[in-house]
Amino acid sequence: MPASTTTTPVVLTTRALLLDMDGTIVNSDAVVERCWREWAVSHGLDPQEALKVVHGRQGYATMAVLLPERPMELNHAENKVMLARETADTDGVVPVGGAEEFMASIAGLPHALVTSADAALAAARMTAAALPMPAVRVTAESVGASKPDPEGFLKGAAELGADPADCVVFEDSGAGIAAGLAAGMRVIGVGPRAAAYGPTAHVPDLTSVRVEADEDGTIRLTLTPTT
């Protein structure tokens, strides 16, 4: 289903929210692009082409796409180095527009972080962006497959005790949107990357999302339409 471009507000009802981190609630593009540009150059790759596939995936999975003939064990080894570097570099990490208010509005509602970052990197970026860390988190260590595999979102739903059909995912990347849809969930695409990948609906940032909860536990999301 293509992202909504209606001129009227879009309202979705749900029971649980699953949140990607990078590009969705935390703007870490400066660090991601800095680290991955250098990695691409060091391997004789075009940095611009590398950046087309890096968002949303775990590092080893990005490397596998870019260097398909290389043994996977080398990708995992280099990914450990990349994760350490990204964790130490928080220069330019800031919240996505509206993220502070959005996170405050869902504080008492069922929600989980589902990120391709490992636990250390997730903690570093959420802290740098001054955002509260959700109590329920699915990080790289929690899954055997990277997005676009739906495993992470399905685990997040299970942790919250929610049926996948009753969950709404917030995502910015093609890999993440594909993962959410493959999990049988509706996906709200956030930011400029997301609209091209067929999310259920799209918002420019989180200032366009209003969250309300009914007494029966239903969560209502009102989305300002994109233009």
C-alpha positions as CSV (number, residue, x, y, z in Angstrom):
1,M,0.0,0.0,0.0
2,P,1.5,3.4,-0.9
3,A,2.1,6.1,1.6
4,S,-0.8,8.3,2.1
5,T,-0.8,11.7,0.4
6,T,-4.3,12.7,1.3
7,T,-5.1,16.3,2.3
8,T,-6.9,15.2,5.4
9,P,-5.4,13.8,8.6
10,V,-4.7,10.1,8.7
11,V,-5.8,8.2,11.8
12,L,-4.5,4.8,12.8
13,T,-5.6,2.8,15.8
14,T,-3.2,0.3,17.4
15,R,-2.4,-1.5,20.6
16,A,1.4,-1.2,20.6
17,L,4.2,0.8,19.0
18,L,7.5,-0.5,17.7
19,L,10.2,2.2,17.1
20,D,13.3,2.1,15.0
21,M,16.0,4.4,16.3
22,D,18.4,5.8,13.7
23,G,16.6,8.2,11.4
24,T,13.3,7.7,13.2
25,I,13.7,9.1,16.6
26,V,17.4,9.8,16.6
27,N,19.1,11.7,13.8
28,S,22.5,10.0,13.6
29,D,23.1,10.6,9.9
30,A,26.2,12.7,10.5
31,V,28.0,9.8,12.3
32,V,26.7,7.1,10.0
33,E,27.8,8.9,6.9
34,R,31.1,9.8,8.3
35,C,32.0,6.3,9.4
36,W,30.6,4.5,6.4
37,R,32.1,6.9,3.8
38,E,35.6,6.2,5.3
39,W,34.9,2.4,5.3
40,A,33.7,2.5,1.7
41,V,36.8,4.4,0.5
42,S,39.1,2.1,2.4
43,H,37.6,-0.8,0.4
44,G,37.7,0.9,-2.9
45,L,33.9,1.4,-3.1
46,D,31.9,4.4,-4.1
47,P,30.8,6.1,-0.8
48,Q,27.6,7.4,-2.4
49,E,26.6,3.9,-3.5
50,A,27.5,2.5,-0.1
51,L,25.2,5.0,1.7
52,K,22.3,3.9,-0.4
53,V,22.2,0.5,1.4
54,V,23.7,1.2,4.9
55,H,20.5,2.7,6.5
56,G,18.4,0.2,8.5
57,R,20.7,-2.8,8.3
58,Q,23.2,-4.2,10.7
59,G,26.7,-3.4,9.7
60,Y,27.7,-7.0,8.7
61,A,24.6,-7.1,6.5
62,T,25.5,-3.9,4.7
63,M,29.0,-5.2,4.2
64,A,27.6,-8.4,2.7
65,V,25.6,-6.4,0.2
66,L,28.5,-4.3,-0.8
67,L,31.2,-7.0,-0.8
68,P,29.1,-10.1,-1.8
69,E,32.1,-12.3,-2.5
70,R,33.7,-11.7,0.9
71,P,33.5,-14.4,3.7
72,M,30.8,-13.5,6.2
73,E,33.2,-14.0,9.1
74,L,35.2,-11.0,7.9
75,N,32.0,-8.9,7.8
76,H,31.2,-9.8,11.4
77,A,34.8,-9.0,12.5
78,E,34.8,-5.6,10.8
79,N,31.3,-4.9,12.1
80,K,32.6,-5.2,15.6
81,V,35.2,-2.5,14.8
82,M,32.6,-0.3,13.2
83,L,30.2,-0.6,16.1
84,A,32.9,0.4,18.5
85,R,33.8,3.4,16.4
86,E,30.2,4.5,16.0
87,T,29.5,4.1,19.7
88,A,32.5,6.4,20.5
89,D,31.4,9.1,18.0
90,T,28.3,11.0,19.0
91,D,29.2,14.3,17.4
92,G,26.1,15.5,15.6
93,V,23.7,13.0,17.1
94,V,20.4,14.9,17.9
95,P,16.7,14.0,18.2
96,V,14.5,13.9,15.2
97,G,12.1,16.8,15.1
98,G,9.3,16.2,17.6
99,A,11.0,13.2,19.2
100,E,11.1,14.6,22.7
101,E,7.4,15.3,22.7
102,F,6.5,12.0,21.0
103,M,8.5,9.9,23.5
104,A,6.8,11.8,26.4
105,S,3.4,11.1,24.8
106,I,4.0,7.3,24.7
107,A,5.7,6.9,28.0
108,G,2.8,5.0,29.6
109,L,1.9,3.1,26.5
110,P,3.1,-0.3,25.2
111,H,6.1,0.4,23.1
112,A,9.5,-1.1,22.2
113,L,12.7,0.0,20.5
114,V,13.6,-2.3,17.6
115,T,17.0,-1.3,16.3
116,S,19.8,-2.7,14.2
117,A,22.3,-1.1,16.7
118,D,23.7,-3.2,19.4
119,A,22.9,-2.3,23.1
120,A,26.0,-0.1,23.6
121,L,25.4,1.9,20.4
122,A,21.7,2.3,21.2
123,A,22.5,3.5,24.7
124,A,25.1,6.0,23.4
125,R,22.8,7.5,20.8
126,M,19.7,7.7,22.9
127,T,21.8,9.4,25.6
128,A,23.4,11.8,23.2
129,A,19.9,12.7,21.9
130,A,18.6,13.1,25.5
131,L,15.8,10.7,24.8
132,P,14.4,8.1,27.3
133,M,15.3,4.5,26.6
134,P,12.3,2.3,26.3
135,A,12.1,-0.5,28.8
136,V,11.5,-3.1,26.1
137,R,14.3,-3.2,23.5
138,V,15.3,-5.5,20.7
139,T,18.9,-4.8,19.6
140,A,21.3,-6.5,17.3
141,E,22.2,-9.0,20.0
142,S,18.6,-10.1,20.2
143,V,18.2,-11.4,16.7
144,G,19.8,-13.8,14.3
145,A,18.9,-11.8,11.1
146,S,19.1,-8.2,10.2
147,K,16.3,-6.1,8.8
148,P,14.7,-6.4,6.2
149,D,14.0,-9.7,7.9
150,P,11.0,-9.2,10.2
151,E,12.5,-11.1,13.2
152,G,13.2,-8.0,15.2
153,F,9.7,-6.6,14.9
154,L,8.1,-9.9,15.6
155,K,10.2,-10.3,18.8
156,G,9.2,-6.7,19.8
157,A,5.5,-7.5,19.5
158,A,6.0,-10.8,21.4
159,E,7.8,-8.9,24.2
160,L,4.8,-6.5,24.5
161,G,2.3,-9.3,24.3
162,A,0.7,-7.8,21.2
163,D,-0.5,-9.4,18.0
164,P,1.6,-8.2,15.0
165,A,-1.6,-7.0,13.3
166,D,-2.2,-4.7,16.3
167,C,1.2,-3.1,16.1
168,V,2.3,0.1,14.3
169,V,6.0,0.4,13.3
170,F,7.8,3.8,13.0
171,E,10.7,3.5,10.5
172,D,12.8,5.6,8.1
173,S,14.7,3.1,5.9
174,G,13.8,0.8,3.1
175,A,15.1,-2.2,5.0
176,G,13.2,-1.3,8.1
177,I,9.9,-0.6,6.3
178,A,10.2,-3.9,4.4
179,A,10.8,-5.7,7.7
180,G,7.7,-4.1,9.4
181,L,5.4,-4.9,6.4
182,A,6.8,-8.5,6.3
183,A,5.9,-8.8,10.0
184,G,2.3,-8.1,9.1
185,M,2.3,-4.6,10.7
186,R,1.4,-1.2,9.5
187,V,4.4,1.1,9.1
188,I,4.6,4.9,9.5
189,G,7.5,6.1,7.4
190,V,9.4,9.0,9.0
191,G,11.6,11.5,7.2
192,P,12.7,12.0,3.6
193,R,14.1,8.5,3.0
194,A,10.9,6.7,3.9
195,A,8.3,7.9,1.4
196,A,9.9,6.0,-1.5
197,Y,9.6,2.6,0.2
198,G,5.8,2.2,0.4
199,P,5.0,2.7,4.1
200,T,1.3,2.6,5.1
201,A,1.6,6.4,5.8
202,H,4.3,9.0,5.8
203,V,5.2,12.0,8.0
204,P,8.1,14.4,7.5
205,D,9.1,14.1,11.2
206,L,7.5,13.3,14.6
207,T,6.0,16.8,15.0
208,S,3.3,15.5,12.6
209,V,2.2,12.7,15.0
210,R,-0.3,13.1,17.8
211,V,-0.8,10.3,20.2
212,E,-3.9,9.7,22.3
213,A,-5.0,6.6,24.3
214,D,-8.5,5.4,25.0
215,E,-9.5,3.8,28.3
216,D,-9.7,0.4,26.6
217,G,-6.0,0.5,25.7
218,T,-6.5,1.6,22.1
219,I,-3.9,4.0,20.9
220,R,-4.9,6.5,18.3
221,L,-2.3,8.1,16.1
222,T,-3.3,11.2,14.1
223,L,-0.9,12.0,11.4
224,T,-0.6,15.4,9.7
225,P,-0.7,14.7,6.0
226,T,2.4,14.9,3.8
227,T,2.4,17.3,0.8
